[in-house]
Amino acid sequence: MSRIYNFSAGPSMLPLEVLEQAAAEMTNYNGSGMSVMEMSHRSPVYDAIIKQTEEDFRALMNIPDNYKVLFLQGGASTQFAAVPLNLMKTGKADYVVSGQFSGKAFKEAKKYGDAKCIATSEDKTFSYIPEITPDMVRPDCDYVHVCYNNTIFGTKFPDVPNVGDKVLVADMSSCITSEPVDVTKFGVIYAGAQKNMAPAGLTVVIIREDLMGNAREDIPTMLDYKTMADNDSMYNTPPCYAIYVAGLVYKWALKNGGLTAMKERNEKKANLLYDYLDSSKLFKPTAEKRYRSMMNVCFVTGDADLDKKFCKEAAAAGFENLKGHRSVGGMRASIYNAMPYEGVEKLVEFMKKFEAENA
Ligand SMILES: *Cc1c(COP(=O)(O)O)cnc(C)c1O
């Protein structure tokens, strides 16, 4: 069977070229006589893999030298606890709740200190991003946490929020490497890799060096950024294979023009879909225009049964995983870096046909 168009929010599509290379190297990596899955993480051959992966990631994201890159486990959800445990010094942190994951991050931080929600878009089912101004931020808070792209509701910060001189922490799980970002505007960026970079099991953290070393005494060793940085992400066994695939994905992105080119491709794909949604009489996009995500496009017909029928017929036609998150219903097309333009083109064709048949 040929490959389908997979619109899954995560784990999600990887570039076919990357999968083919991983397959070709599966049983014997680079003459080592072993799979990357089978080799010691302390071996010279694996050491070269993780170092090259970091180098390529730094090049791709233009990460300055005073930032560390950590390859961790536990998913973005573990970072919801790691961030307050590492960064709360005064015990105060401000949170923007613009969706489900940022809500979870806020809830987790409250366990460890005085976390305050300074803005939310819950009043309109998270269909927009609240405006943030420096005067909203508590002067003595340690950091401000945002979720940069809301995977479930399909919204994204239109710009880096202005938090004055405060440390900005961003969950970028579903938008990392989708476009250039100015890393220097952030203290910490973290992301589960399974949306736009790799298979599940890897979590990437980018942290400004001066923010490490302030963790509370009772922090679990595995969550301490300083421990992980001092040990080059090898305090324990890292997610070796996922790091290797991430490395292949970074090489693929670099070869295809880096993040400027990724942004162009992603905009082109998202515009095609949103333009159709804006003109459709059947489908309605759910996110406010200014805050639309390029990665996760959410839409509804307004009729739950019709939504269901659409997802079923789409799957039968080779467009899989278009069902919205179980908490919100409707539809969601996740169109990360690896989704080709042609996939979105074909989806729009299919939607037009469905609209004509169900008018
Ligand atoms: C998927 C996702 C998470 C949860 O990631 P896990 O790796 O499953 O813990 C958190 N934040 C955002 C923005 C996500 O998209």
The ligand as a MOL file (V3000), in Angstrom:
LIG
                    3D

  0  0  0     0  0            999 V3000
M  V30 BEGIN CTAB
M  V30 COUNTS 15 15 0 0 0
M  V30 BEGIN ATOM
M  V30 1 C 1.8330 17.7580 22.2850 0
M  V30 2 C 2.0770 18.9440 23.1410 0
M  V30 3 C 2.4100 18.8180 24.4920 0
M  V30 4 C 2.4960 17.4780 25.1810 0
M  V30 5 O 3.6180 16.8560 24.7460 0
M  V30 6 P 4.0960 15.4470 25.3330 0
M  V30 7 O 5.4090 15.2840 24.6560 0
M  V30 8 O 3.0580 14.4490 24.9310 0
M  V30 9 O 4.2040 15.5900 26.7980 0
M  V30 10 C 2.6560 19.9660 25.2180 0
M  V30 11 N 2.5820 21.1730 24.6490 0
M  V30 12 C 2.2340 21.3300 23.3580 0
M  V30 13 C 2.1650 22.6920 22.7710 0
M  V30 14 C 1.9820 20.2220 22.5650 0
M  V30 15 O 1.6460 20.3790 21.2820 0
M  V30 END ATOM
M  V30 BEGIN BOND
M  V30 1 1 1 2
M  V30 2 1 2 3
M  V30 3 2 2 14
M  V30 4 1 3 4
M  V30 5 2 3 10
M  V30 6 1 4 5
M  V30 7 1 5 6
M  V30 8 2 6 7
M  V30 9 1 6 8
M  V30 10 1 6 9
M  V30 11 1 10 11
M  V30 12 2 11 12
M  V30 13 1 12 13
M  V30 14 1 12 14
M  V30 15 1 14 15
M  V30 END BOND
M  V30 END CTAB
M  END
